[in-house]
Amino acid sequence: MPCDVLNLEWASSGRDRETASLICNALRRRGHSVVEDSVFRYRAALATHRPRLLYLADPRGAVINRDAALFARSRGFPIVTVTAEGNLRPERIREMVWGHVSERRLIENLNLQWSVRARDLTLQVEPGLADRLKVAGGVGFDRYRLYDFASKADWMAKHGLRFERMVGYATWTFDRLERDDASARAFRDAMGPDTLRRIARDRDGVTETLRRLADDNPDTLFLLKEHPGVVAPRHTEITGIEDRDNVMVVRDEEPIGDCIGACDIWTAFDSTTCLEAWLLGKQTLLINPTGEDFERDGTHRGSSIVRDAAGAQAAIDSLYRGDGVPGFGERAAARREVIEDTIQWDDGKNHLRAVHYFEQLLERSRARPSVSPFDRAVAAGQRLRFSFGPARARFDEEELAQVTRRCRAALESFDGELTRADLDDLDRINSERS
């Protein structure tokens, strides 16, 4: 069945799906027909739905996304993408801008960026992209203004636990120090021996801090949220402490929003989840055993920083006394700057800003590309391979339906709309470099 917009993603859940679902359901609320499907059967989906517009998973993020984009463009389908990782770092800007697009050119008609900072960094790499990049804000972060997340009481009831206090920690990808895959080797080559020794000391220092905190606070649940990029959990900073009665390790079985929402304080070695914690009104603390002066993005500027267990314990005690984490209040201006540099707006309307640009492209894309008999035959083969291949497990229709129901309910209760002032601000920002 033909549709206005076809969205192709890797999975039926996860961060990218949350972003896509907000946009797709906002488009539906505005009268557009939208189909969400797996990028692993892109030929079949394009042949079946012949969309006026393809909303595709970021081509820079994976080879399959790039291949889908190249195929769709070759068949005349207009393409829009939303940058999957918009928290760009100047020292890695070329790698982050192009990723898996070895041709070093923008395949899509329109790419939506998280922030002015991200857009300007991208244009430093390729100034000629100005008219095809638009700042729409960090759409996925809208959920912290739209959704209800688990409370501490919810968490305890769900997991059959009874703790009065709950401290969260987001792990880092320390396993790259030990893994033997290409990605980990490239990381070690880029860091150099001195930096690697410092990172190893940081890992060991964080492990000791978490161990002491868990041992000295038996009435506190320590929720350790594993980084999604961790491949070898036995080589991370939480190795050896996860078997304690007051320690709970969560991988991908619980949404990050529920993990943060349930905790009294959110901690990390270094993590952009601290920004998500701020949006949920949580105070944040970083544990940096060798100091805070090392290569990373600017998110750390908004959190209090300690070096060891004594400092972390003092900060936690201060929080529970009602005095707050020492130094956190003084960093309010820095947090405001970090939020703007990273996601531009935190008003919950970024999905509507994205829809604004989708509709502009839809207005110019009235015709539906045709699909040849040859393409239909190849699509049938891809559909069959998908049905019996490993990618099928990533895309579960019932799971997608659950995500959609939650998203629709949130959008129905959200009273935010783009005002004239919002649109003027959007136009001003996006005319500055176009």
C-alpha positions as CSV (number, residue, x, y, z in Angstrom):
1,M,0.0,0.0,0.0
2,P,1.4,3.4,-0.9
3,C,2.2,5.9,1.9
4,D,3.4,9.4,2.3
5,V,6.4,8.6,4.5
6,L,8.3,5.4,4.9
7,N,10.5,5.1,7.9
8,L,13.3,2.5,7.9
9,E,15.2,1.8,11.2
10,W,17.4,-1.0,12.6
11,A,15.1,-2.0,15.4
12,S,11.7,-1.8,16.9
13,S,13.1,-0.3,20.2
14,G,16.0,1.8,21.3
15,R,17.1,5.4,21.1
16,D,16.8,5.8,17.3
17,R,13.4,4.2,17.4
18,E,12.2,6.6,20.1
19,T,13.3,9.5,17.9
20,A,11.6,8.0,14.8
21,S,8.4,7.2,16.6
22,L,8.0,10.7,17.8
23,I,8.4,12.1,14.3
24,C,6.2,9.4,12.7
25,N,3.3,9.7,15.1
26,A,3.5,13.5,14.9
27,L,3.2,13.2,11.1
28,R,0.2,10.9,11.5
29,R,-1.5,13.4,13.8
30,R,-1.1,15.9,11.0
31,G,-2.9,13.7,8.4
32,H,0.1,12.0,6.7
33,S,0.2,8.2,6.1
34,V,3.3,6.7,7.6
35,V,4.7,3.2,7.6
36,E,7.6,2.1,9.9
37,D,9.7,-0.9,8.8
38,S,13.1,-2.5,9.0
39,V,16.0,-1.1,7.0
40,F,17.2,-4.7,6.4
41,R,14.3,-5.1,3.9
42,Y,14.6,-1.7,2.3
43,R,14.0,-2.9,-1.2
44,A,10.9,-4.7,-0.3
45,A,9.5,-1.8,1.7
46,L,10.2,0.7,-1.0
47,A,8.6,-1.6,-3.6
48,T,5.5,-2.2,-1.5
49,H,4.9,1.4,-0.3
50,R,6.4,3.6,-2.9
51,P,6.6,6.5,-0.5
52,R,6.6,10.2,-1.5
53,L,9.4,10.6,1.1
54,L,11.8,8.1,2.7
55,Y,12.8,8.8,6.3
56,L,15.9,6.7,6.8
57,A,18.2,5.7,9.6
58,D,21.4,7.8,9.5
59,P,23.5,6.5,6.5
60,R,26.7,7.4,8.5
61,G,25.8,4.9,11.2
62,A,25.9,1.6,9.4
63,V,26.7,0.1,6.0
64,I,23.1,-1.2,5.5
65,N,21.8,2.4,6.1
66,R,24.2,3.8,3.5
67,D,23.3,1.0,1.0
68,A,19.6,1.8,1.5
69,A,20.2,5.5,0.9
70,L,22.2,4.9,-2.3
71,F,19.6,2.6,-3.7
72,A,16.7,4.9,-2.8
73,R,18.4,7.8,-4.4
74,S,19.2,5.9,-7.5
75,R,15.4,5.1,-7.9
76,G,14.3,8.7,-7.3
77,F,13.0,8.5,-3.8
78,P,13.5,11.8,-1.8
79,I,15.3,11.1,1.4
80,V,15.4,12.8,4.8
81,T,17.5,11.7,7.7
82,V,17.9,12.7,11.4
83,T,21.5,12.7,12.6
84,A,21.9,9.7,15.0
85,E,24.7,11.2,17.0
86,G,24.6,15.0,17.1
87,N,27.0,15.6,20.0
88,L,29.9,16.2,17.7
89,R,33.5,16.5,18.9
90,P,35.9,18.8,17.0
91,E,38.8,16.4,17.3
92,R,36.8,13.6,15.6
93,I,34.7,15.7,13.3
94,R,35.5,14.1,10.0
95,E,34.9,10.6,11.2
96,M,31.6,11.7,12.9
97,V,30.4,13.6,9.8
98,W,31.0,10.9,7.3
99,G,31.0,7.6,9.2
100,H,30.3,4.8,6.8
101,V,29.7,7.0,3.8
102,S,33.0,6.4,2.1
103,E,32.1,8.6,-0.8
104,R,32.3,11.6,1.5
105,R,29.1,13.2,0.1
106,L,25.6,13.7,1.5
107,I,23.3,11.1,-0.1
108,E,20.0,12.4,1.3
109,N,18.1,15.5,0.2
110,L,17.9,16.8,3.7
111,N,19.7,16.0,7.0
112,L,18.4,17.3,10.3
113,Q,21.0,18.3,12.9
114,W,20.7,18.4,16.7
115,S,22.1,21.9,17.2
116,V,23.7,25.0,15.7
117,R,27.0,23.9,17.1
118,A,26.7,20.5,15.3
119,R,25.6,22.2,12.0
120,D,28.5,24.6,12.1
121,L,31.1,21.9,12.9
122,T,29.7,19.9,10.0
123,L,30.0,22.8,7.6
124,Q,33.6,23.2,8.6
125,V,34.2,19.8,7.0
126,E,32.0,20.5,3.9
127,P,30.7,24.1,3.5
128,G,28.8,23.1,0.4
129,L,26.2,21.3,2.5
130,A,24.6,24.4,3.9
131,D,21.4,24.3,2.0
132,R,20.8,20.6,2.8
133,L,21.4,20.8,6.6
134,K,18.7,22.1,8.9
135,V,18.8,22.4,12.7
136,A,15.7,20.8,14.3
137,G,17.0,20.0,17.8
138,G,17.7,16.8,19.5
139,V,14.4,15.0,18.9
140,G,15.0,12.0,21.0
141,F,15.4,14.2,24.1
142,D,11.8,15.4,23.7
143,R,10.7,12.3,25.6
144,Y,12.0,13.8,28.8
145,R,9.3,16.5,28.5
146,L,6.6,14.1,27.1
147,Y,6.8,10.8,28.9
148,D,6.4,9.6,32.4
149,F,9.3,7.5,33.7
150,A,9.6,5.1,36.5
151,S,9.9,6.4,40.1
152,K,12.0,4.7,42.8
153,A,8.8,3.1,44.2
154,D,7.9,1.8,40.7
155,W,11.4,0.3,40.3
156,M,11.3,-1.4,43.7
157,A,7.9,-2.8,43.2
158,K,8.7,-4.1,39.7
159,H,11.9,-5.9,40.8
160,G,10.8,-7.0,44.3
161,L,13.3,-4.8,46.1
162,R,13.2,-2.8,49.3
163,F,15.8,0.0,49.4
164,E,15.1,3.5,50.6
165,R,18.0,5.0,48.6
166,M,19.0,4.5,45.0
167,V,22.2,5.7,43.2
168,G,22.7,5.2,39.5
169,Y,25.9,4.9,37.6
170,A,26.4,4.9,33.8
171,T,29.4,2.7,32.7
172,W,32.0,3.7,30.2
173,T,33.5,1.6,27.4
174,F,36.6,0.7,29.4
175,D,36.5,-2.8,27.7
176,R,38.2,-1.2,24.7
177,L,41.4,-1.5,26.7
178,E,41.3,-5.3,26.4
179,R,39.1,-6.2,23.4
180,D,40.7,-7.6,20.3
181,D,38.3,-6.3,17.7
182,A,39.0,-3.7,15.0
183,S,37.1,-0.9,16.8
184,A,39.0,-1.5,20.1
185,R,42.3,-1.7,18.3
186,A,41.6,1.6,16.5
187,F,40.7,3.2,19.8
188,R,44.0,2.1,21.4
189,D,46.0,3.2,18.3
190,A,44.4,6.6,18.5
191,M,45.0,7.1,22.2
192,G,48.7,6.1,22.5
193,P,50.4,4.4,25.4
194,D,50.5,7.2,28.0
195,T,46.8,7.9,27.6
196,L,46.0,4.2,27.7
197,R,47.8,3.9,31.0
198,R,45.9,6.9,32.4
199,I,42.6,5.3,31.3
200,A,43.5,2.1,33.0
201,R,44.2,4.0,36.2
202,D,40.8,5.7,35.8
203,R,39.1,2.3,35.4
204,D,40.7,0.8,38.4
205,G,40.0,3.9,40.5
206,V,36.3,3.9,39.5
207,T,36.1,0.2,40.3
208,E,37.5,0.8,43.8
209,T,35.2,3.8,44.4
210,L,32.1,1.9,43.4
211,R,33.2,-1.1,45.5
212,R,33.7,1.0,48.6
213,L,30.4,2.9,48.1
214,A,28.5,-0.4,47.7
215,D,30.2,-1.9,50.8
216,D,29.7,1.2,53.0
217,N,26.1,1.8,52.1
218,P,24.2,-1.5,52.4
219,D,20.9,0.3,52.6
220,T,21.4,1.9,49.2
221,L,20.7,0.2,45.8
222,F,23.4,0.9,43.3
223,L,22.0,0.6,39.8
224,L,24.8,0.1,37.3
225,K,23.7,0.9,33.7
226,E,25.9,-0.8,31.1
227,H,26.9,1.4,28.1
228,P,25.3,0.1,24.9
229,G,28.8,0.0,23.3
230,V,30.2,-2.5,25.8
231,V,31.1,-5.8,24.1
232,A,33.1,-7.4,26.9
233,P,31.5,-6.7,30.3
234,R,34.1,-8.6,32.2
235,H,36.6,-5.9,31.3
236,T,34.6,-2.9,32.5
237,E,34.8,-0.8,35.7
238,I,32.0,-2.8,37.4
239,T,33.8,-6.1,37.2
240,G,33.9,-7.8,40.6
241,I,31.2,-5.7,42.3
242,E,28.1,-6.8,40.5
243,D,27.4,-9.8,42.7
244,R,26.7,-7.7,45.8
245,D,23.1,-7.8,47.2
246,N,22.7,-4.0,46.9
247,V,24.1,-3.8,43.3
248,M,21.9,-4.3,40.2
249,V,23.4,-4.3,36.7
250,V,21.1,-3.3,33.8
251,R,22.1,-3.8,30.2
252,D,19.3,-3.2,27.6
253,E,16.4,-4.7,29.4
254,E,15.3,-1.3,31.0
255,P,15.0,2.1,29.2
256,I,17.6,4.6,30.2
257,G,14.9,7.1,31.1
258,D,13.4,4.7,33.7
259,C,16.9,4.0,35.1
260,I,17.6,7.7,35.6
261,G,14.1,8.5,36.8
262,A,14.2,5.9,39.6
263,C,17.5,7.1,41.0
264,D,18.1,9.8,43.6
265,I,21.4,10.8,41.9
266,W,23.0,9.9,38.6
267,T,26.8,9.3,38.5
268,A,29.3,8.3,35.8
269,F,32.9,8.4,34.7
270,D,31.9,10.4,31.6
271,S,28.5,10.1,30.0
272,T,26.0,12.2,28.0
273,T,23.3,10.4,30.1
274,C,24.1,13.2,32.6
275,L,22.4,15.6,30.2
276,E,19.3,13.3,30.2
277,A,19.5,13.3,34.0
278,W,19.4,17.1,34.1
279,L,16.2,17.0,31.9
280,L,14.7,14.8,34.6
281,G,15.7,17.1,37.4
282,K,18.5,14.9,38.8
283,Q,21.8,16.0,40.2
284,T,24.9,14.4,38.6
285,L,28.3,13.5,39.8
286,L,31.4,12.3,37.8
287,I,34.1,10.0,39.3
288,N,37.4,11.0,37.6
289,P,40.2,9.4,39.6
290,T,43.1,10.9,37.6
291,G,41.5,14.3,37.2
292,E,39.0,16.0,34.8
293,D,41.5,17.2,32.2
294,F,41.2,14.7,29.4
295,E,39.8,14.5,25.9
296,R,36.0,14.4,26.0
297,D,32.9,16.5,25.0
298,G,31.7,19.4,27.1
299,T,29.0,17.6,29.0
300,H,31.2,17.2,32.0
301,R,31.1,20.9,32.6
302,G,27.6,20.6,34.1
303,S,28.4,18.0,36.7
304,S,30.2,18.0,40.0
305,I,33.4,16.0,39.9
306,V,35.2,13.9,42.6
307,R,38.3,11.7,42.4
308,D,37.7,9.0,44.9
309,A,35.3,7.1,47.2
310,A,35.7,9.7,50.0
311,G,34.7,12.5,47.7
312,A,31.8,10.5,46.3
313,Q,30.5,9.5,49.7
314,A,30.6,13.1,50.9
315,A,28.6,14.2,47.9
316,I,26.0,11.5,48.3
317,D,25.7,12.2,52.1
318,S,25.2,15.9,51.3
319,L,22.5,15.1,48.8
320,Y,20.6,13.0,51.4
321,R,21.0,15.6,54.1
322,G,19.1,17.9,51.8
323,D,22.0,20.2,51.0
324,G,22.5,18.9,47.4
325,V,25.6,17.7,45.7
326,P,28.4,20.2,46.5
327,G,29.2,22.4,43.5
328,F,26.2,21.3,41.4
329,G,24.2,24.4,41.9
330,E,27.1,26.6,40.8
331,R,27.2,24.9,37.5
332,A,23.7,25.8,36.4
333,A,24.9,28.2,33.7
334,A,27.3,25.6,32.3
335,R,24.4,23.1,32.1
336,R,22.3,25.6,30.2
337,E,25.2,26.1,27.7
338,V,25.7,22.3,27.3
339,I,22.1,21.7,26.6
340,E,21.9,24.4,24.0
341,D,25.2,23.2,22.4
342,T,24.0,19.6,22.3
343,I,20.2,19.6,21.6
344,Q,19.5,23.3,21.0
345,W,16.0,23.3,22.7
346,D,14.7,21.3,25.7
347,D,11.0,22.4,25.4
348,G,9.8,19.0,24.0
349,K,9.0,20.5,20.6
350,N,12.0,19.2,18.5
351,H,9.9,16.5,16.9
352,L,7.6,19.3,15.7
353,R,10.5,21.2,14.3
354,A,11.6,18.1,12.4
355,V,8.0,17.6,11.1
356,H,8.1,21.2,9.9
357,Y,11.0,20.3,7.5
358,F,9.5,16.9,6.6
359,E,6.4,18.7,5.4
360,Q,8.4,21.2,3.4
361,L,10.0,18.3,1.5
362,L,6.7,16.5,1.1
363,E,5.2,19.6,-0.5
364,R,7.9,19.4,-3.1
365,S,7.6,15.6,-3.5
366,R,4.1,15.0,-5.0
367,A,5.0,12.2,-7.4
368,R,5.7,8.6,-6.4
369,P,8.7,6.9,-8.1
370,S,7.9,3.8,-10.1
371,V,9.3,0.3,-9.3
372,S,10.5,-1.9,-12.1
373,P,9.6,-5.6,-12.4
374,F,13.3,-6.4,-11.8
375,D,13.4,-4.4,-8.6
376,R,10.2,-6.1,-7.4
377,A,11.8,-9.5,-8.0
378,V,15.0,-8.6,-6.1
379,A,12.8,-7.1,-3.3
380,A,11.0,-10.4,-3.0
381,G,14.3,-12.2,-2.4
382,Q,15.4,-9.6,0.2
383,R,12.0,-10.0,2.0
384,L,12.6,-13.8,2.2
385,R,16.1,-13.5,3.5
386,F,15.0,-11.0,6.1
387,S,12.2,-13.4,7.3
388,F,14.7,-16.1,8.1
389,G,17.8,-14.0,8.9
390,P,19.2,-12.6,12.2
391,A,17.9,-9.1,11.5
392,R,14.4,-10.3,12.0
393,A,14.9,-10.6,15.7
394,R,15.7,-6.9,16.0
395,F,12.3,-5.9,14.5
396,D,9.4,-7.1,16.5
397,E,6.0,-5.8,15.4
398,E,4.4,-6.2,18.9
399,E,7.3,-4.3,20.5
400,L,6.9,-1.6,17.9
401,A,3.2,-1.4,18.7
402,Q,4.0,-0.9,22.4
403,V,6.4,1.9,21.6
404,T,3.8,3.5,19.3
405,R,1.0,3.3,21.9
406,R,3.2,5.0,24.5
407,C,4.3,7.6,22.0
408,R,0.7,8.4,20.8
409,A,-0.5,8.7,24.4
410,A,2.3,11.2,25.2
411,L,1.6,13.3,22.1
412,E,-2.1,13.4,22.8
413,S,-1.4,14.8,26.3
414,F,1.3,17.2,25.2
415,D,-0.1,20.7,24.8
416,G,2.9,22.1,23.0
417,E,2.7,23.5,19.5
418,L,5.2,25.5,17.5
419,T,4.3,29.2,18.0
420,R,5.0,32.0,15.6
421,A,8.0,32.9,17.8
422,D,9.3,29.2,17.6
423,L,9.0,29.3,13.8
424,D,10.7,32.7,13.5
425,D,13.6,31.4,15.7
426,L,13.8,28.2,13.6
427,D,13.9,30.2,10.3
428,R,16.5,32.6,11.7
429,I,18.8,29.9,12.9
430,N,18.6,28.0,9.6
431,S,19.0,31.1,7.4
432,E,22.3,32.1,9.1
433,R,24.4,29.6,7.2
434,S,22.2,28.6,4.2
